[in-house]
Amino acid sequence: MTRFAVRAPRADALDLCLFAGEVETRHAMTRAGEVWALELPGDLIGTRYGYRAHGTYDPPANLWFDPAKLLVDPYARELERRFVQHPRLGIYGEDTADLVPRAMVTGPLPEVPHQPPRFQRGGLIYEINVRGFTLLHPDVPEKQRGTIAALAHPAVIAHLKKLHVNAVELMPIIAWIDERHLPPLGLANHWGYNPVAMMALDPGLCPGGVAELREMVAALHDAGIGVILDLVFNHSGESDVHGGTLSLRGLDPAAYARAPDGTLINDTGCGNTLDFANPAVRQLMIDSLAHFVRHCGIDGFRFDLAPVIARGPGFDPAAPTFAELNAEPCLADRIMIAEPWDIGPGGYQLGRFPANWLEWNDRYRDDVRRFWRGTGTIGDLATRIAGSSDLFGADCRSVNFLAAHDGFTLADTVSFEHRHNHANGEDNRDGHGENHSWNCGTEGPSDDPQILARRAADIRALLGTLFASTGTIMLTAGDEFARTQHGNNNAYCQDMPVDWAGRDVALETHVAGLARQRTERLADFVAFPANGRWLSLEGELIADWQWQDPASDGFIHQFAPDAGGGALRISRSERVIADRIKD
């Protein structure tokens, strides 16, 4: 016996649609409160299915029922194929069975024994775009390149071990759909931040389904490396009112937040915002996270535009989401990381997430870039190196980073003063306008030895600062060997796989050395010494006025002096940094 159930509280009728090839068989479902259910005899594992919902179609009243639309189960775990964008997805009465991927009946999945996360605060997180990172790797078999399985290859694990990576953070691997404007431009979304079904793995990245992800996680765990998933619960790929009807919109449109006048709230910039004041939305998120922990062994999660999950509609640091996450036994000990901003009212919430959460710290990125560009102050840099106590107090929850998937790469930060996003088809209007970047004398590529030497020194100075900073640190894959996006700081629609053949091996070796030193003294970076003193290069205490003086060149921080301690020396004029050094 196989039981199907789906939530559709305002539908008048619901059909379960089973597919044998392209032959569709519809079965009427029975309402039980807000849920429609149906039991069918026999073993249906592997069967393709979807839903069709009947009811009123009245978009101004937030009713989108259209039985011509095949709908994906919001709880689907595996899909037969990827989503494709097409105008018919958003036109009433146009059948979409040939466009929308069918979910697959998976049956019971084996559970992974629950173990503590293989990550601790202060460690190194390595952000990976799965396809881009592995597509051109010369040692990975061609059939595996661009997939989750490639991350389990010994050559990839060896690279992670060389860098002393404590956890990989995978950019979205959940099935997503391209934004509507991309196909006409001949472009596609290569980042994945536009999901539809929140626990269905993308068939292109993970053709082996849940088993492939589980096996990859096990391989990294055997190497002592944790796995963190970057997940998107702030919006779905159904977009605004002109978008497609693919899943929630056709089943339970109340999942999307609306203003008092009935218009969709767009705190995400993606056309819609999931309503976390709705208990069903919170439950969908919790069930999705629990699925990845129980069945795949995932160590933690990074939440894109995380204030949304605590909105109701305004952000609340005591939102029920946090208590409900802590109450779920398999999630209570997981690593939780917030991107603590969205574009809604009061959307910048850095430092306001619960004490057991880590937070991406863009203030760290900006202040460190400004210092090495020559426009920042010693005081700001000192605060960031010391764990950003102005934001987090004595509890160091900062995820320090210099570059991430969103923005310039590290190499581009010292090579481009301005964004160059023309290939995105938006007249270079998209992406951040202020990147606190610089070009060392010329914009973009250069053959000038002096310019190249300055850029190399700047990159090493930035990396030295990162690896000497208190708190968790994050490095985006490829920044350790000068990966470039050619000045594009919003490359979500550009296919730019990592160039393994052209990487800067000398820089990679340098980063491996920084990582080794940090790993050997990891305890030094979990919390900043309370008895540390900031000294000038001449060994004298820095005066109050010097903290905000951009002309001040560098400093020494002497920490734990009574125990022999060590020092951290930064010189902006020399573009060098000496790591925390034991006497």
N, C-alpha and C positions, 0 to 999 in steps of 0.2 A: 504494500500500500504506500502511495506517495501523496503527501499532503501539500497543497499549494495555498498560500495565504498572502494577502496584500491589503494594505490600508488604503481605503478610498471612501472617507466618511460622507462625501456629498454626491457620490455617484448614484444613479438610479438603477444601474445594472452593470455587471462586469463579466467579461468573457475571458476564460483561460484559452490561449491559442497554442496548440501543439503543432510542431512542424516536422514533417518527414520529407526532407529535401525542400521543395518549394510548395508542397501540398500542406495546406493549413486546415486543422480541425479545431472547431471552437466548442467550448464546454461552458455552459452557464454556471456561474458561481453563486454561492448562498451568503447572504449578509449575516454577520454575527456582531452586532454593535457597529463599530467603525471599520471592521475588518471583513473582507470577503474571503471565503475559503471553499476548497473543494478537495476531496480525496478520490484518487483514482487507483484502481487495482494494478498490481504488477510492479516489476522493477523498471523504473523509468530513468535510471541513471544514464546520463549522456543525452537525454532528450532535449531538443531545442524548444524554447517556449517564450511567450510574451503575453501581454494583457491588452484588452481593448475595453475602454470605459464608456458607458452610455450616460447621457444626462444633458443638462442645459449647456449650450454654448453661448456665453455672454461675457466676453473679456472685461468690459467695464465693471461687471459685478464679480470679477475674479472667478469665473466659471469657464472652463476650457474643454469640456467633455466633447470628444470627437471620436466615434468608434472607427473612423478611418485611420486613426493613428495607432500603430503598434507601439506599445509602451514597455520599457525595460523595467524589470523588477528592481526597486531600490535596494533590495537585499541580495541581488545577484552576486555570486562569487566568481563566476567565470562567464565570458562572452565568446561567441563563436568567431567574431571578427571585430575589427575596429569600427568606430563611428565614422561616418562621412557626412560632410555638410552639404545641404541641398535646399533650394527654396521651398520644395514641397513639404518640408518638415514643418513649415509655419503657415501653410495654407489650409484652411478648413475644408474638409471633404476630400482631400487628396490622400489616397492610401499610401502608407509608407512602409509596408511590410518588406519591400525589396531594398529599403534603405537602412532600416534600423536593425542593428545586430540582435540576434536572439540570445537570451540567457540559456545556460546549460544546467540541467539538474546534476548536482554534484554528489548528493547523498552525504552520509556522515563522513567527516574528515578526521584523521588521526590527530590527537592532541600532543603537543610538545611539552615535556615536563617543565614546570615553572621553575626558573632559576633567576637569581639576582641579575640585573643588567650588567653587561660586560663593559661598563663605562663608569668613570667617577669624575666629579667636578675637578677642573684643572687640566683635564686631558685634551687631546687633539681630535677635533671632529673634521672629517674630510668630506666636503660636499661634492657629490657626483651626479652628473647627467649620464645615466646608464648608457644610452646609445652613443652619445658623443664621446664618452670616455673609452669605450671598447671597440668602436667601429673600425678603427684603423690600427688596432694593436697587432703588431706583427706576429706575436707568439700565440694569440688566441685563434683557435680553428675558425675558419671563415663562417661555418654554419652557426657558431655561437656568437659571433661579433654582433654587437648592438643589443644584446639580450641580458637578462638577469643572470643567466647561467655563466656568462663570461666573467662575472665578478668572482666566481669560485675557481677560476683557472689559476694554477700555481704561479704563473708569471705575474698576474694581477695582484695576488696575495703577497708575493715577494716585494712588489713595489710598495704596497701599503705597509708592510713590515719594515722596509727600509726607512720609511718616513715616521715610524713609530706611531702610526695612526691608532687611536683608541676606539674610534667608531666612525663608520661611514654614514653619511646622511644622504639618502637617495632622493633626488628630485622626483616629482610625482611619477609613480608607476601605475596609477589607477587609470582606467580607460577614459580618454578625453576626446573632445570634438574640437575641430578648428573653429575659430571665430568666423562669423559670417563674411567679414570683409577680406579674408585671406585667399580663398580659392580663386576669386576673380583676378587677383594679383599674381597668381601662380605661386603662392606661398602656403606654408603649413606651420602649425604650432609644433615646435620641437622641445618645449619645456614641460607641457602637460598640466598647466595650471588652469584647466577648464574642464573639470570632470563631470560625469553624468551619474553613474552608479558608484557609490562611495567605497565599495569594497571589491569591485570587479577589476581584476588586473588587466592592464592593457595587453591584448593578444599579440601585438607587435613586439613589445618589450619582454613579455613573459609568455611565450607560446606554450610552455609546459604547465601553465596555470599555477595553482597553489603549491603543488608539489615542487615545481622549479624554484619558487621563492623559498620554500622551507629548506630545500637542499642547499641553496646558496647561503642562507643564514647559518646553517649548521657548519658549513665549511669555514666561514669567517669566524664563527665562535670557536672552532677548533684551533684557529690561529690567534685567539685572544682578542678578536676585534668585534665590537658590537655593531648592530645595524639599527639605524634610526630612519623612519619613513617621514618624508615631507608630504603632508596631506592637506587637501583643500576642502574645508567644510564651510567656508564663508559664502560661497555661491555655487551655482551649477552652470553647466554649459548650455542650459536652455535660454540664457541671455535675457533680453528685455521683452517687451510685448510683441516685438517683431521677430523674435527667435522661434526656434522649433519646439514642438511638443514631443518630448522624448521619454519622460518618466514622471517625475513629481508633478510637473505642471498638469499632466493629463490625469493624474490619480488623486493628488492631494495638494492643490494649489495654495492652500493655507500654509504650506511649508515655507513660502516666501513672504518676507516682511513687506508690509504695505503702510503707507502714510494714511492719515485720517481721510484724505480725499480719495483713497483707493489706488493711488499710483504706487508702482513698485519703488521701494526704497533701494537706493543704489550706493551703499556705503563701501562698495568694493571696486567701483569703476568698471564692472563687468556686466552691468545690466540688471542684476538682481542680488538679493542678500537673503540667505537662509535665516529664518526667524527662530533664534534660540530662546525666545520666550515661550515657544511651542514645545511642550514636553516630548512630542513625537520626534521632533528634529534632534533634540538632545539625545534621545534614546537611539536614534539611527547612528549618531556619531559614536556613542559609547559601544554599541554593538559592533560597529566597524572596527574600532580599536581593539576590542576584546577578541575579535576574529583573528586579527593579525598576531596578537600575542599568543593566543591559545594554539593556533594551527600552524604558525610560522616561527614563533620564538622571537618576535621583534622586541628590541630593547627599549625603544622609545619613539617619540613622535615630535616633529616640528610642525607647528600650526601656522599656515599662511594667513596673513591679516587676522591675527588671533583676537583682537578686541571684539570681532563679530560674535565669537562663541560666548561672550559674556555681555551681550547687548540684550536689552529688553524694553525699549529700543536703545537706551543709553548704556554706556559701559558701566559695569558694576564689579569691583574687585571681589565682592562677596556673592557673585551670581551663582545660581544653583548648579550651573555646569561644573564648577570646581568641586563642590561637595559630592556630586554624583559620580564624578571621575574617581575621587578618593574612596568612595563607597564600593566601587567595583573591585573585588579582590585581586584580579589579575592585572589591574591597571595602577593600583595604589603605589607600587614601587617603580613604575616605569619612568624613564627620563622624559620630561615634558619641556618643550622649548617653544617659546612664543616669538613670533614676529609681532612686536607690540604696537603695531599701528595699522590703521585703515584710513580711508579718506572721508569717513563720516564725521559728524559733529563730535568734537572731543575725541577724535580717533587716535591721537598720539598718547599712548599709555605706558611709555618706557618707565620701568621701575615699579609698576603698580600691580603686577601679577603676584599670585600667591608665593609664599616662601619656598615651596618645593619646586617651583618652576625656574628654569633658566630663560634668559631673554636675549635675543639679538640686540646688540648695542651699537646702533648707528652713530651715537655720539663718539664712541671710541674710534670708529672708522674715520669720521670727519676731523676730529681733533688731531689724530695722529697724521693724517694726510696734510692737514694745514701746517703742522709743525715742520714736517720735512719739506714742504713747499716753501717755507720761509715766512708764512703769514700767521702762524699760530704762536702760542705762548708756552713757556715752560710750565706754568701753573696748570694749564689744561692738560698738557701731556703727562705731568706727574700724577694728576688725578686719574687719568685713564690707565696708566701703567699700574697704579696701586689698586685697581679693582673698581673704580667709579663709585666710591663711597657716597658721593653726592646724590647718586641715583638709587643705590641699593643698601646704603648703610654699611654695617659691619658684615652683612651676609652677602658674600660675593657671588651673585647670580649672573654675572655678565658673561655673554658669549662674545668675546672680542674677535673682530674680523677686520680685514683691510679691504677685501673685495668679496663679492658673492656672485651668484648667477645673475642677479639683477644689478646692472651697472658695469663700469669698466672692469676689465681684468686688471690684475696687478701690473702687468707689463704695460698695458694701455694707460694706466694711471700716470705713468711717468713719460708717456709718449704723445699724449693727446690732451690739449687744453680744452677742446670742445668735442661734443658728440658728433659722430658721423653715421647717422642712421638712415641715410637716403634709401638704402636697399629695402627698407621696411614699407615703403610706399606711402608714407605719411608726411612727406616734405620735411623730414628731419624735425618734426614737432614732437615726436614721442620720446620717451625716456627722460631722465633727469637733466635739467639744464645746468645745474651747479654741482660739479663733481669733485671740487677741491683737487683738481688734477693739474698737471703741468707737462710741458713738452721738451724741456732741456735744450731749447734753442731752435727746434724746428718741429712742425706738426707732422706726426706720423713717422713712417719708416725713414731711416737715415743710414748712410754708409760712412759718416764722419766718425773717425775713431774717438775723438774727444766727446762727442755727444753720446756715443754708445757707452763709453766708460762712465760718464755721469749717470746715465740711466741704470747701468749695472750697479753702481754704488748706491743709488737711491733705492733700488729694489732691495738690496741687502740691508740697508738701514731700516726700511719699513719692516722687513721680515725679522730682523734682529729685535726690533721693538715688540713685535707681536709675540715672539717666542719668549721674551723676557717679562711679559705682562702677567699680572695676577688675574686669575679667573680661567674659565674654559676658553680655548682658542679654536678658531675655525679657519681652515684653508680650503679654497675651492680648487678642485682637481685641475691640474695643469699649471696653476700659478707657481708651483715649485720649479717649473722649467720654462717660464716666460711665455705661456700661452697667450695668443692675441686674438681679438675679435675685430681687428682693424678699425678700432675706434667706435664700434657700435656698442652703445651702452644699454641697448634693449633688444638683444639678439634672440628673442623668443621665437621669431619666425625665420631664423636663418640656420641653415644646416652647416654647423661649423664643428666637425669632429676634431678631437685632439690630434695634433700632428706629432705622433710618437717619433717619427724619423727625424724631424727637425728640432727636437727639443734641446734646450740648453742644459747639457749634462753637468757642466761645472756648477751652475746654479742649483741644480737638483742635488748634487753632492753637498753643497753648502747647506741647503735646507735640511738634508738628512743629518748633518752634524748638529745643527741647532736643535732638531727634534730629539736627538740622542741625549744632548746635554739637559734638555728640559725633562725628559723622561727619568734621567738618573736622579734628578732633584725635584720630582713632581710635588712633594709636600711643600716646597718653597713657594709654589704658585697657587695653592688653594686659598690661602689667606695672606694678606699683606702683614708684615711684622708690625705689631703695635708700637714697638720701641724704636722703630727706624727713624733716621734723621736725614733730612735733605740738606746736602752741602754743595757749595760752589766747587768749581774745578780747582780752586785754591784751597779747599778743605774747610771753608768757613760756612756757617749757617747762612742760607739764602735769606736775604732781607725781603720784607713783605712786598716792596715795590718791584723786586726782580721777578716775582712769579708771573706777572702779566706783561713783562717787557719782551717783545718779540726780538729785540736785538741781543738778548742774552743767549750765548751760544750753546751751552750745555750744562751738565750738572753731574754730580755723583750722589747716589742714594746709598747711604751706609745703613745696613739693616742688621739687627741682632748684634750690635757692636760688642756687648759684654761677652758674647760667646765666640768671638773671633770673626764671625760674620763673613761679609763679602761686600761687593760693590757692583753697581750698575753705572756705566759711564756712557753718555751719549754726547757726541759732538756734531752739531749740525754743519759747521763749516767744513769739517772733514768727511761728512756723510758716513760716519762709522758708528757702530754701537758695540760695546763689550757686554757680553751676557753677564748674568749674576755669577760671580766668580768666588769660589771658596778659597780662603787663605791656605 
